[in-house]
Amino acid sequence: MTSWQIVRIVAGLFILLSLALGIPGSPLFMHQWWLAFTAFVGINLLQSGFTRWCLMETLLRKLGARQGC
């Protein structure tokens, strides 16, 4: 698995988890401020799309993950 695949999988998991924790109708609801984390992940994905740089991807490469295409 390449570094960009890992980043997208983790981002997707973070978004789904924060939605489960932030939406009042969810059985896992904790507090609505978890939706701010969803926004943070979305903003990070948006900026990495424009700048082609993501901190997590850089860290994964240094930890030995293969570079994506």
CHARMM-style PDB file with segment names, atoms N, HN, CA, C and O in Angstrom:
ATOM      1  N   MET     1       0.846  -1.169   0.000  1.00  0.00      PROA
ATOM      2  CA  MET     1       0.000   0.000   0.000  1.00  0.00      PROA
ATOM      3  C   MET     1       0.894   1.235   0.000  1.00  0.00      PROA
ATOM      4  O   MET     1       1.901   1.289   0.705  1.00  0.00      PROA
ATOM      5  N   THR     2       0.511   2.222  -0.799  1.00  0.00      PROA
ATOM      6  HN  THR     2      -0.308   2.179  -1.372  1.00  0.00      PROA
ATOM      7  CA  THR     2       1.329   3.427  -0.910  1.00  0.00      PROA
ATOM      8  C   THR     2       0.893   4.490   0.093  1.00  0.00      PROA
ATOM      9  O   THR     2      -0.179   4.408   0.691  1.00  0.00      PROA
ATOM     10  N   SER     3       1.757   5.488   0.257  1.00  0.00      PROA
ATOM     11  HN  SER     3       2.628   5.554  -0.229  1.00  0.00      PROA
ATOM     12  CA  SER     3       1.498   6.526   1.258  1.00  0.00      PROA
ATOM     13  C   SER     3       0.222   7.300   0.966  1.00  0.00      PROA
ATOM     14  O   SER     3      -0.513   7.633   1.896  1.00  0.00      PROA
ATOM     15  N   TRP     4      -0.062   7.595  -0.300  1.00  0.00      PROA
ATOM     16  HN  TRP     4       0.535   7.324  -1.055  1.00  0.00      PROA
ATOM     17  CA  TRP     4      -1.269   8.366  -0.600  1.00  0.00      PROA
ATOM     18  C   TRP     4      -2.527   7.547  -0.331  1.00  0.00      PROA
ATOM     19  O   TRP     4      -3.558   8.107   0.041  1.00  0.00      PROA
ATOM     20  N   GLN     5      -2.457   6.226  -0.515  1.00  0.00      PROA
ATOM     21  HN  GLN     5      -1.620   5.771  -0.817  1.00  0.00      PROA
ATOM     22  CA  GLN     5      -3.614   5.387  -0.207  1.00  0.00      PROA
ATOM     23  C   GLN     5      -3.881   5.367   1.294  1.00  0.00      PROA
ATOM     24  O   GLN     5      -5.033   5.433   1.725  1.00  0.00      PROA
ATOM     25  N   ILE     6      -2.820   5.278   2.085  1.00  0.00      PROA
ATOM     26  HN  ILE     6      -1.885   5.225   1.735  1.00  0.00      PROA
ATOM     27  CA  ILE     6      -2.963   5.270   3.541  1.00  0.00      PROA
ATOM     28  C   ILE     6      -3.558   6.584   4.020  1.00  0.00      PROA
ATOM     29  O   ILE     6      -4.426   6.592   4.893  1.00  0.00      PROA
ATOM     30  N   VAL     7      -3.095   7.705   3.451  1.00  0.00      PROA
ATOM     31  HN  VAL     7      -2.391   7.699   2.741  1.00  0.00      PROA
ATOM     32  CA  VAL     7      -3.618   9.017   3.842  1.00  0.00      PROA
ATOM     33  C   VAL     7      -5.114   9.095   3.559  1.00  0.00      PROA
ATOM     34  O   VAL     7      -5.871   9.560   4.411  1.00  0.00      PROA
ATOM     35  N   ARG     8      -5.549   8.660   2.408  1.00  0.00      PROA
ATOM     36  HN  ARG     8      -4.934   8.282   1.716  1.00  0.00      PROA
ATOM     37  CA  ARG     8      -6.970   8.742   2.064  1.00  0.00      PROA
ATOM     38  C   ARG     8      -7.812   7.803   2.913  1.00  0.00      PROA
ATOM     39  O   ARG     8      -8.929   8.157   3.289  1.00  0.00      PROA
ATOM     40  N   ILE     9      -7.308   6.618   3.222  1.00  0.00      PROA
ATOM     41  HN  ILE     9      -6.401   6.330   2.916  1.00  0.00      PROA
ATOM     42  CA  ILE     9      -8.035   5.686   4.084  1.00  0.00      PROA
ATOM     43  C   ILE     9      -8.194   6.268   5.489  1.00  0.00      PROA
ATOM     44  O   ILE     9      -9.283   6.234   6.061  1.00  0.00      PROA
ATOM     45  N   VAL    10      -7.103   6.801   6.039  1.00  0.00      PROA
ATOM     46  HN  VAL    10      -6.218   6.829   5.574  1.00  0.00      PROA
ATOM     47  CA  VAL    10      -7.154   7.395   7.383  1.00  0.00      PROA
ATOM     48  C   VAL    10      -8.080   8.608   7.395  1.00  0.00      PROA
ATOM     49  O   VAL    10      -8.850   8.787   8.339  1.00  0.00      PROA
ATOM     50  N   ALA    11      -8.013   9.440   6.363  1.00  0.00      PROA
ATOM     51  HN  ALA    11      -7.388   9.295   5.597  1.00  0.00      PROA
ATOM     52  CA  ALA    11      -8.896  10.608   6.297  1.00  0.00      PROA
ATOM     53  C   ALA    11     -10.360  10.179   6.246  1.00  0.00      PROA
ATOM     54  O   ALA    11     -11.204  10.765   6.924  1.00  0.00      PROA
ATOM     55  N   GLY    12     -10.659   9.171   5.456  1.00  0.00      PROA
ATOM     56  HN  GLY    12      -9.974   8.695   4.906  1.00  0.00      PROA
ATOM     57  CA  GLY    12     -12.028   8.671   5.392  1.00  0.00      PROA
ATOM     58  C   GLY    12     -12.505   8.122   6.721  1.00  0.00      PROA
ATOM     59  O   GLY    12     -13.643   8.364   7.124  1.00  0.00      PROA
ATOM     60  N   LEU    13     -11.644   7.382   7.406  1.00  0.00      PROA
ATOM     61  HN  LEU    13     -10.720   7.185   7.079  1.00  0.00      PROA
ATOM     62  CA  LEU    13     -12.005   6.852   8.725  1.00  0.00      PROA
ATOM     63  C   LEU    13     -12.217   7.974   9.732  1.00  0.00      PROA
ATOM     64  O   LEU    13     -13.156   7.928  10.527  1.00  0.00      PROA
ATOM     65  N   PHE    14     -11.347   8.985   9.702  1.00  0.00      PROA
ATOM     66  HN  PHE    14     -10.584   9.022   9.057  1.00  0.00      PROA
ATOM     67  CA  PHE    14     -11.502  10.128  10.611  1.00  0.00      PROA
ATOM     68  C   PHE    14     -12.815  10.860  10.362  1.00  0.00      PROA
ATOM     69  O   PHE    14     -13.500  11.248  11.308  1.00  0.00      PROA
ATOM     70  N   ILE    15     -13.165  11.049   9.104  1.00  0.00      PROA
ATOM     71  HN  ILE    15     -12.608  10.733   8.336  1.00  0.00      PROA
ATOM     72  CA  ILE    15     -14.413  11.742   8.778  1.00  0.00      PROA
ATOM     73  C   ILE    15     -15.611  10.942   9.257  1.00  0.00      PROA
ATOM     74  O   ILE    15     -16.513  11.498   9.884  1.00  0.00      PROA
ATOM     75  N   LEU    16     -15.635   9.651   8.974  1.00  0.00      PROA
ATOM     76  HN  LEU    16     -14.902   9.199   8.465  1.00  0.00      PROA
ATOM     77  CA  LEU    16     -16.767   8.829   9.408  1.00  0.00      PROA
ATOM     78  C   LEU    16     -16.868   8.757  10.928  1.00  0.00      PROA
ATOM     79  O   LEU    16     -17.968   8.818  11.478  1.00  0.00      PROA
ATOM     80  N   LEU    17     -15.744   8.628  11.605  1.00  0.00      PROA
ATOM     81  HN  LEU    17     -14.851   8.579  11.158  1.00  0.00      PROA
ATOM     82  CA  LEU    17     -15.748   8.577  13.061  1.00  0.00      PROA
ATOM     83  C   LEU    17     -16.218   9.897  13.661  1.00  0.00      PROA
ATOM     84  O   LEU    17     -17.027   9.901  14.589  1.00  0.00      PROA
ATOM     85  N   SER    18     -15.719  11.015  13.142  1.00  0.00      PROA
ATOM     86  HN  SER    18     -15.062  11.012  12.389  1.00  0.00      PROA
ATOM     87  CA  SER    18     -16.118  12.303  13.700  1.00  0.00      PROA
ATOM     88  C   SER    18     -17.592  12.601  13.411  1.00  0.00      PROA
ATOM     89  O   SER    18     -18.255  13.252  14.219  1.00  0.00      PROA
ATOM     90  N   LEU    19     -18.109  12.139  12.281  1.00  0.00      PROA
ATOM     91  HN  LEU    19     -17.571  11.611  11.625  1.00  0.00      PROA
ATOM     92  CA  LEU    19     -19.541  12.287  12.017  1.00  0.00      PROA
ATOM     93  C   LEU    19     -20.358  11.448  12.994  1.00  0.00      PROA
ATOM     94  O   LEU    19     -21.385  11.899  13.501  1.00  0.00      PROA
ATOM     95  N   ALA    20     -19.897  10.221  13.256  1.00  0.00      PROA
ATOM     96  HN  ALA    20     -19.062   9.855  12.844  1.00  0.00      PROA
ATOM     97  CA  ALA    20     -20.609   9.363  14.204  1.00  0.00      PROA
ATOM     98  C   ALA    20     -20.607   9.969  15.602  1.00  0.00      PROA
ATOM     99  O   ALA    20     -21.577   9.822  16.345  1.00  0.00      PROA
ATOM    100  N   LEU    21     -19.528  10.646  15.961  1.00  0.00      PROA
ATOM    101  HN  LEU    21     -18.740  10.766  15.357  1.00  0.00      PROA
ATOM    102  CA  LEU    21     -19.437  11.249  17.291  1.00  0.00      PROA
ATOM    103  C   LEU    21     -20.100  12.626  17.369  1.00  0.00      PROA
ATOM    104  O   LEU    21     -20.376  13.106  18.469  1.00  0.00      PROA
ATOM    105  N   GLY    22     -20.362  13.275  16.224  1.00  0.00      PROA
ATOM    106  HN  GLY    22     -20.138  12.886  15.331  1.00  0.00      PROA
ATOM    107  CA  GLY    22     -20.853  14.639  16.243  1.00  0.00      PROA
ATOM    108  C   GLY    22     -22.295  14.848  15.842  1.00  0.00      PROA
ATOM    109  O   GLY    22     -22.848  15.920  16.089  1.00  0.00      PROA
ATOM    110  N   ILE    23     -22.925  13.851  15.227  1.00  0.00      PROA
ATOM    111  HN  ILE    23     -22.476  12.980  15.027  1.00  0.00      PROA
ATOM    112  CA  ILE    23     -24.314  14.009  14.804  1.00  0.00      PROA
ATOM    113  C   ILE    23     -25.231  13.531  15.924  1.00  0.00      PROA
ATOM    114  O   ILE    23     -25.115  12.387  16.363  1.00  0.00      PROA
ATOM    115  N   PRO    24     -26.140  14.381  16.393  1.00  0.00      PROA
ATOM    116  CA  PRO    24     -26.986  14.044  17.548  1.00  0.00      PROA
ATOM    117  C   PRO    24     -27.799  12.760  17.394  1.00  0.00      PROA
ATOM    118  O   PRO    24     -28.085  12.120  18.405  1.00  0.00      PROA
ATOM    119  N   GLY    25     -28.176  12.358  16.214  1.00  0.00      PROA
ATOM    120  HN  GLY    25     -27.943  12.878  15.392  1.00  0.00      PROA
ATOM    121  CA  GLY    25     -28.962  11.145  16.030  1.00  0.00      PROA
ATOM    122  C   GLY    25     -28.154   9.858  16.092  1.00  0.00      PROA
ATOM    123  O   GLY    25     -28.727   8.769  16.093  1.00  0.00      PROA
ATOM    124  N   SER    26     -26.851   9.966  16.142  1.00  0.00      PROA
ATOM    125  HN  SER    26     -26.385  10.851  16.141  1.00  0.00      PROA
ATOM    126  CA  SER    26     -25.981   8.792  16.138  1.00  0.00      PROA
ATOM    127  C   SER    26     -25.963   8.110  17.509  1.00  0.00      PROA
ATOM    128  O   SER    26     -26.011   8.787  18.536  1.00  0.00      PROA
ATOM    129  N   PRO    27     -25.896   6.782  17.531  1.00  0.00      PROA
ATOM    130  CA  PRO    27     -25.788   6.090  18.826  1.00  0.00      PROA
ATOM    131  C   PRO    27     -24.448   6.335  19.527  1.00  0.00      PROA
ATOM    132  O   PRO    27     -24.320   6.075  20.724  1.00  0.00      PROA
ATOM    133  N   LEU    28     -23.455   6.831  18.793  1.00  0.00      PROA
ATOM    134  HN  LEU    28     -23.559   7.042  17.821  1.00  0.00      PROA
ATOM    135  CA  LEU    28     -22.140   7.111  19.373  1.00  0.00      PROA
ATOM    136  C   LEU    28     -21.960   8.585  19.708  1.00  0.00      PROA
ATOM    137  O   LEU    28     -20.857   9.013  20.046  1.00  0.00      PROA
ATOM    138  N   PHE    29     -23.046   9.370  19.617  1.00  0.00      PROA
ATOM    139  HN  PHE    29     -23.942   9.022  19.342  1.00  0.00      PROA
ATOM    140  CA  PHE    29     -22.958  10.826  19.797  1.00  0.00      PROA
ATOM    141  C   PHE    29     -22.294  11.197  21.114  1.00  0.00      PROA
ATOM    142  O   PHE    29     -22.649  10.693  22.180  1.00  0.00      PROA
ATOM    143  N   MET    30     -21.310  12.102  21.008  1.00  0.00      PROA
ATOM    144  HN  MET    30     -21.021  12.512  20.143  1.00  0.00      PROA
ATOM    145  CA  MET    30     -20.631  12.634  22.193  1.00  0.00      PROA
ATOM    146  C   MET    30     -20.898  14.132  22.330  1.00  0.00      PROA
ATOM    147  O   MET    30     -21.418  14.588  23.348  1.00  0.00      PROA
ATOM    148  N   HSD    31     -20.534  14.895  21.292  1.00  0.00      PROA
ATOM    149  HN  HSD    31     -20.111  14.524  20.465  1.00  0.00      PROA
ATOM    150  CA  HSD    31     -20.702  16.343  21.320  1.00  0.00      PROA
ATOM    151  C   HSD    31     -20.649  16.859  19.884  1.00  0.00      PROA
ATOM    152  O   HSD    31     -19.962  16.283  19.041  1.00  0.00      PROA
ATOM    153  N   GLN    32     -21.367  17.936  19.605  1.00  0.00      PROA
ATOM    154  HN  GLN    32     -21.926  18.405  20.290  1.00  0.00      PROA
ATOM    155  CA  GLN    32     -21.406  18.475  18.248  1.00  0.00      PROA
ATOM    156  C   GLN    32     -20.072  19.056  17.791  1.00  0.00      PROA
ATOM    157  O   GLN    32     -19.859  19.217  16.590  1.00  0.00      PROA
ATOM    158  N   TRP    33     -19.182  19.371  18.704  1.00  0.00      PROA
ATOM    159  HN  TRP    33     -19.355  19.240  19.680  1.00  0.00      PROA
ATOM    160  CA  TRP    33     -17.876  19.911  18.319  1.00  0.00      PROA
ATOM    161  C   TRP    33     -17.012  18.894  17.588  1.00  0.00      PROA
ATOM    162  O   TRP    33     -15.982  19.266  17.025  1.00  0.00      PROA
ATOM    163  N   TRP    34     -17.399  17.621  17.579  1.00  0.00      PROA
ATOM    164  HN  TRP    34     -18.235  17.318  18.036  1.00  0.00      PROA
ATOM    165  CA  TRP    34     -16.668  16.646  16.778  1.00  0.00      PROA
ATOM    166  C   TRP    34     -16.784  16.964  15.293  1.00  0.00      PROA
ATOM    167  O   TRP    34     -15.943  16.545  14.498  1.00  0.00      PROA
ATOM    168  N   LEU    35     -17.824  17.702  14.919  1.00  0.00      PROA
ATOM    169  HN  LEU    35     -18.508  18.042  15.565  1.00  0.00      PROA
ATOM    170  CA  LEU    35     -17.975  18.098  13.513  1.00  0.00      PROA
ATOM    171  C   LEU    35     -16.884  19.078  13.089  1.00  0.00      PROA
ATOM    172  O   LEU    35     -16.580  19.177  11.900  1.00  0.00      PROA
ATOM    173  N   ALA    36     -16.297  19.797  14.028  1.00  0.00      PROA
ATOM    174  HN  ALA    36     -16.544  19.717  14.994  1.00  0.00      PROA
ATOM    175  CA  ALA    36     -15.170  20.679  13.709  1.00  0.00      PROA
ATOM    176  C   ALA    36     -13.971  19.848  13.233  1.00  0.00      PROA
ATOM    177  O   ALA    36     -13.211  20.289  12.370  1.00  0.00      PROA
ATOM    178  N   PHE    37     -13.807  18.662  13.789  1.00  0.00      PROA
ATOM    179  HN  PHE    37     -14.424  18.303  14.489  1.00  0.00      PROA
ATOM    180  CA  PHE    37     -12.726  17.778  13.343  1.00  0.00      PROA
ATOM    181  C   PHE    37     -12.963  17.334  11.902  1.00  0.00      PROA
ATOM    182  O   PHE    37     -12.019  17.213  11.121  1.00  0.00      PROA
ATOM    183  N   THR    38     -14.235  17.090  11.552  1.00  0.00      PROA
ATOM    184  HN  THR    38     -15.002  17.188  12.186  1.00  0.00      PROA
ATOM    185  CA  THR    38     -14.577  16.752  10.171  1.00  0.00      PROA
ATOM    186  C   THR    38     -14.161  17.889   9.245  1.00  0.00      PROA
ATOM    187  O   THR    38     -13.584  17.651   8.184  1.00  0.00      PROA
ATOM    188  N   ALA    39     -14.453  19.120   9.645  1.00  0.00      PROA
ATOM    189  HN  ALA    39     -14.921  19.313  10.507  1.00  0.00      PROA
ATOM    190  CA  ALA    39     -14.072  20.286   8.846  1.00  0.00      PROA
ATOM    191  C   ALA    39     -12.559  20.395   8.721  1.00  0.00      PROA
ATOM    192  O   ALA    39     -12.054  20.729   7.649  1.00  0.00      PROA
ATOM    193  N   PHE    40     -11.833  20.121   9.791  1.00  0.00      PROA
ATOM    194  HN  PHE    40     -12.244  19.850  10.662  1.00  0.00      PROA
ATOM    195  CA  PHE    40     -10.368  20.183   9.761  1.00  0.00      PROA
ATOM    196  C   PHE    40      -9.808  19.181   8.754  1.00  0.00      PROA
ATOM    197  O   PHE    40      -8.922  19.520   7.969  1.00  0.00      PROA
ATOM    198  N   VAL    41     -10.313  17.963   8.773  1.00  0.00      PROA
ATOM    199  HN  VAL    41     -11.032  17.688   9.411  1.00  0.00      PROA
ATOM    200  CA  VAL    41      -9.838  16.942   7.836  1.00  0.00      PROA
ATOM    201  C   VAL    41     -10.163  17.364   6.399  1.00  0.00      PROA
ATOM    202  O   VAL    41      -9.331  17.215   5.504  1.00  0.00      PROA
ATOM    203  N   GLY    42     -11.362  17.886   6.183  1.00  0.00      PROA
ATOM    204  HN  GLY    42     -12.038  18.007   6.911  1.00  0.00      PROA
ATOM    205  CA  GLY    42     -11.739  18.339   4.850  1.00  0.00      PROA
ATOM    206  C   GLY    42     -10.868  19.470   4.350  1.00  0.00      PROA
ATOM    207  O   GLY    42     -10.461  19.482   3.188  1.00  0.00      PROA
ATOM    208  N   ILE    43     -10.579  20.422   5.222  1.00  0.00      PROA
ATOM    209  HN  ILE    43     -10.909  20.413   6.166  1.00  0.00      PROA
ATOM    210  CA  ILE    43      -9.706  21.544   4.840  1.00  0.00      PROA
ATOM    211  C   ILE    43      -8.299  21.048   4.523  1.00  0.00      PROA
ATOM    212  O   ILE    43      -7.669  21.531   3.582  1.00  0.00      PROA
ATOM    213  N   ASN    44      -7.805  20.091   5.297  1.00  0.00      PROA
ATOM    214  HN  ASN    44      -8.316  19.698   6.061  1.00  0.00      PROA
ATOM    215  CA  ASN    44      -6.478  19.535   5.041  1.00  0.00      PROA
ATOM    216  C   ASN    44      -6.443  18.825   3.689  1.00  0.00      PROA
ATOM    217  O   ASN    44      -5.473  18.971   2.945  1.00  0.00      PROA
ATOM    218  N   LEU    45      -7.486  18.059   3.360  1.00  0.00      PROA
ATOM    219  HN  LEU    45      -8.273  17.941   3.965  1.00  0.00      PROA
ATOM    220  CA  LEU    45      -7.537  17.391   2.055  1.00  0.00      PROA
ATOM    221  C   LEU    45      -7.608  18.416   0.922  1.00  0.00      PROA
ATOM    222  O   LEU    45      -6.980  18.241  -0.123  1.00  0.00      PROA
ATOM    223  N   LEU    46      -8.373  19.479   1.135  1.00  0.00      PROA
ATOM    224  HN  LEU    46      -8.884  19.621   1.983  1.00  0.00      PROA
ATOM    225  CA  LEU    46      -8.493  20.528   0.130  1.00  0.00      PROA
ATOM    226  C   LEU    46      -7.151  21.219  -0.117  1.00  0.00      PROA
ATOM    227  O   LEU    46      -6.754  21.405  -1.267  1.00  0.00      PROA
ATOM    228  N   GLN    47      -6.451  21.599   0.957  1.00  0.00      PROA
ATOM    229  HN  GLN    47      -6.774  21.448   1.891  1.00  0.00      PROA
ATOM    230  CA  GLN    47      -5.165  22.279   0.761  1.00  0.00      PROA
ATOM    231  C   GLN    47      -4.138  21.338   0.152  1.00  0.00      PROA
ATOM    232  O   GLN    47      -3.308  21.781  -0.642  1.00  0.00      PROA
ATOM    233  N   SER    48      -4.165  20.052   0.495  1.00  0.00      PROA
ATOM    234  HN  SER    48      -4.839  19.691   1.140  1.00  0.00      PROA
ATOM    235  CA  SER    48      -3.190  19.132  -0.098  1.00  0.00      PROA
ATOM    236  C   SER    48      -3.472  18.915  -1.577  1.00  0.00      PROA
ATOM    237  O   SER    48      -2.561  18.600  -2.342  1.00  0.00      PROA
ATOM    238  N   GLY    49      -4.725  19.080  -1.986  1.00  0.00      PROA
ATOM    239  HN  GLY    49      -5.465  19.336  -1.364  1.00  0.00      PROA
ATOM    240  CA  GLY    49      -5.052  18.991  -3.405  1.00  0.00      PROA
ATOM    241  C   GLY    49      -4.465  20.142  -4.202  1.00  0.00      PROA
ATOM    242  O   GLY    49      -4.074  19.964  -5.356  1.00  0.00      PROA
ATOM    243  N   PHE    50      -4.401  21.317  -3.601  1.00  0.00      PROA
ATOM    244  HN  PHE    50      -4.719  21.462  -2.664  1.00  0.00      PROA
ATOM    245  CA  PHE    50      -3.836  22.481  -4.281  1.00  0.00      PROA
ATOM    246  C   PHE    50      -2.319  22.539  -4.174  1.00  0.00      PROA
ATOM    247  O   PHE    50      -1.642  22.865  -5.149  1.00  0.00      PROA
ATOM    248  N   THR    51      -1.776  22.227  -3.000  1.00  0.00      PROA
ATOM    249  HN  THR    51      -2.325  21.963  -2.207  1.00  0.00      PROA
ATOM    250  CA  THR    51      -0.338  22.391  -2.789  1.00  0.00      PROA
ATOM    251  C   THR    51       0.461  21.125  -3.077  1.00  0.00      PROA
ATOM    252  O   THR    51       1.686  21.175  -3.191  1.00  0.00      PROA
ATOM    253  N   ARG    52      -0.226  19.991  -3.194  1.00  0.00      PROA
ATOM    254  HN  ARG    52      -1.221  19.950  -3.101  1.00  0.00      PROA
ATOM    255  CA  ARG    52       0.408  18.683  -3.407  1.00  0.00      PROA
ATOM    256  C   ARG    52       1.355  18.325  -2.263  1.00  0.00      PROA
ATOM    257  O   ARG    52       2.357  17.642  -2.476  1.00  0.00      PROA
ATOM    258  N   TRP    53       1.041  18.786  -1.050  1.00  0.00      PROA
ATOM    259  HN  TRP    53       0.227  19.341  -0.877  1.00  0.00      PROA
ATOM    260  CA  TRP    53       1.837  18.466   0.128  1.00  0.00      PROA
ATOM    261  C   TRP    53       0.908  18.128   1.283  1.00  0.00      PROA
ATOM    262  O   TRP    53      -0.070  18.830   1.539  1.00  0.00      PROA
ATOM    263  N   CYS    54       1.230  17.039   1.977  1.00  0.00      PROA
ATOM    264  HN  CYS    54       2.025  16.468   1.769  1.00  0.00      PROA
ATOM    265  CA  CYS    54       0.452  16.612   3.140  1.00  0.00      PROA
ATOM    266  C   CYS    54       1.444  16.119   4.193  1.00  0.00      PROA
ATOM    267  O   CYS    54       2.283  15.262   3.913  1.00  0.00      PROA
ATOM    268  N   LEU    55       1.342  16.662   5.395  1.00  0.00      PROA
ATOM    269  HN  LEU    55       0.660  17.358   5.622  1.00  0.00      PROA
ATOM    270  CA  LEU    55       2.273  16.308   6.459  1.00  0.00      PROA
ATOM    271  C   LEU    55       2.237  14.815   6.757  1.00  0.00      PROA
ATOM    272  O   LEU    55       3.286  14.192   6.923  1.00  0.00      PROA
ATOM    273  N   MET    56       1.037  14.234   6.826  1.00  0.00      PROA
ATOM    274  HN  MET    56       0.185  14.740   6.691  1.00  0.00      PROA
ATOM    275  CA  MET    56       0.938  12.811   7.145  1.00  0.00      PROA
ATOM    276  C   MET    56       1.624  11.954   6.081  1.00  0.00      PROA
ATOM    277  O   MET    56       2.263  10.954   6.408  1.00  0.00      PROA
ATOM    278  N   GLU    57       1.495  12.339   4.823  1.00  0.00      PROA
ATOM    279  HN  GLU    57       0.976  13.151   4.558  1.00  0.00      PROA
ATOM    280  CA  GLU    57       2.138  11.582   3.757  1.00  0.00      PROA
ATOM    281  C   GLU    57       3.660  11.668   3.873  1.00  0.00      PROA
ATOM    282  O   GLU    57       4.354  10.679   3.635  1.00  0.00      PROA
ATOM    283  N   THR    58       4.178  12.828   4.234  1.00  0.00      PROA
ATOM    284  HN  THR    58       3.615  13.631   4.428  1.00  0.00      PROA
ATOM    285  CA  THR    58       5.619  12.990   4.444  1.00  0.00      PROA
ATOM    286  C   THR    58       6.094  12.104   5.578  1.00  0.00      PROA
ATOM    287  O   THR    58       7.131  11.450   5.466  1.00  0.00      PROA
ATOM    288  N   LEU    59       5.337  12.078   6.677  1.00  0.00      PROA
ATOM    289  HN  LEU    59       4.494  12.610   6.768  1.00  0.00      PROA
ATOM    290  CA  LEU    59       5.706  11.233   7.814  1.00  0.00      PROA
ATOM    291  C   LEU    59       5.643   9.748   7.461  1.00  0.00      PROA
ATOM    292  O   LEU    59       6.508   8.975   7.873  1.00  0.00      PROA
ATOM    293  N   LEU    60       4.631   9.352   6.706  1.00  0.00      PROA
ATOM    294  HN  LEU    60       3.928   9.981   6.371  1.00  0.00      PROA
ATOM    295  CA  LEU    60       4.520   7.948   6.304  1.00  0.00      PROA
ATOM    296  C   LEU    60       5.698   7.526   5.434  1.00  0.00      PROA
ATOM    297  O   LEU    60       6.201   6.410   5.569  1.00  0.00      PROA
ATOM    298  N   ARG    61       6.140   8.405   4.548  1.00  0.00      PROA
ATOM    299  HN  ARG    61       5.732   9.311   4.439  1.00  0.00      PROA
ATOM    300  CA  ARG    61       7.299   8.082   3.713  1.00  0.00      PROA
ATOM    301  C   ARG    61       8.552   7.904   4.553  1.00  0.00      PROA
ATOM    302  O   ARG    61       9.361   7.013   4.294  1.00  0.00      PROA
ATOM    303  N   LYS    62       8.711   8.761   5.571  1.00  0.00      PROA
ATOM    304  HN  LYS    62       8.054   9.485   5.782  1.00  0.00      PROA
ATOM    305  CA  LYS    62       9.886   8.640   6.439  1.00  0.00      PROA
ATOM    306  C   LYS    62       9.815   7.371   7.280  1.00  0.00      PROA
ATOM    307  O   LYS    62      10.845   6.845   7.704  1.00  0.00      PROA
ATOM    308  N   LEU    63       8.599   6.876   7.523  1.00  0.00      PROA
ATOM    309  HN  LEU    63       7.762   7.302   7.179  1.00  0.00      PROA
ATOM    310  CA  LEU    63       8.427   5.628   8.281  1.00  0.00      PROA
ATOM    311  C   LEU    63       8.548   4.395   7.382  1.00  0.00      PROA
ATOM    312  O   LEU    63       8.491   3.265   7.869  1.00  0.00      PROA
ATOM    313  N   GLY    64       8.714   4.607   6.072  1.00  0.00      PROA
ATOM    314  HN  GLY    64       8.761   5.524   5.677  1.00  0.00      PROA
ATOM    315  CA  GLY    64       8.972   3.487   5.187  1.00  0.00      PROA
ATOM    316  C   GLY    64       7.861   3.129   4.224  1.00  0.00      PROA
ATOM    317  O   GLY    64       7.995   2.154   3.484  1.00  0.00      PROA
ATOM    318  N   ALA    65       6.777   3.871   4.201  1.00  0.00      PROA
ATOM    319  HN  ALA    65       6.668   4.662   4.802  1.00  0.00      PROA
ATOM    320  CA  ALA    65       5.702   3.582   3.234  1.00  0.00      PROA
ATOM    321  C   ALA    65       6.181   3.957   1.835  1.00  0.00      PROA
ATOM    322  O   ALA    65       6.920   4.924   1.651  1.00  0.00      PROA
ATOM    323  N   ARG    66       5.748   3.178   0.864  1.00  0.00      PROA
ATOM    324  HN  ARG    66       5.148   2.392   1.013  1.00  0.00      PROA
ATOM    325  CA  ARG    66       6.112   3.470  -0.524  1.00  0.00      PROA
ATOM    326  C   ARG    66       5.449   4.755  -0.977  1.00  0.00      PROA
ATOM    327  O   ARG    66       4.328   5.066  -0.575  1.00  0.00      PROA
ATOM    328  N   GLN    67       6.150   5.495  -1.815  1.00  0.00      PROA
ATOM    329  HN  GLN    67       7.060   5.242  -2.142  1.00  0.00      PROA
ATOM    330  CA  GLN    67       5.583   6.729  -2.368  1.00  0.00      PROA
ATOM    331  C   GLN    67       4.551   6.360  -3.411  1.00  0.00      PROA
ATOM    332  O   GLN    67       4.715   5.390  -4.151  1.00  0.00      PROA
ATOM    333  N   GLY    68       3.476   7.148  -3.463  1.00  0.00      PROA
ATOM    334  HN  GLY    68       3.342   7.936  -2.862  1.00  0.00      PROA
ATOM    335  CA  GLY    68       2.403   6.893  -4.433  1.00  0.00      PROA
ATOM    336  C   GLY    68       2.811   7.272  -5.842  1.00  0.00      PROA
ATOM    337  O   GLY    68       3.944   7.686  -6.087  1.00  0.00      PROA
ATOM    338  N   CYS    69       1.870   7.124  -6.767  1.00  0.00      PROA
ATOM    339  HN  CYS    69       0.950   6.787  -6.568  1.00  0.00      PROA
ATOM    340  CA  CYS    69       2.178   7.392  -8.185  1.00  0.00      PROA
ATOM    341  C   CYS    69       2.226   8.859  -8.480  1.00  0.00      PROA
ATOM    342  OT1 CYS    69       2.472   9.252  -9.620  1.00  0.00      PROA
TER     343      CYS     69
END
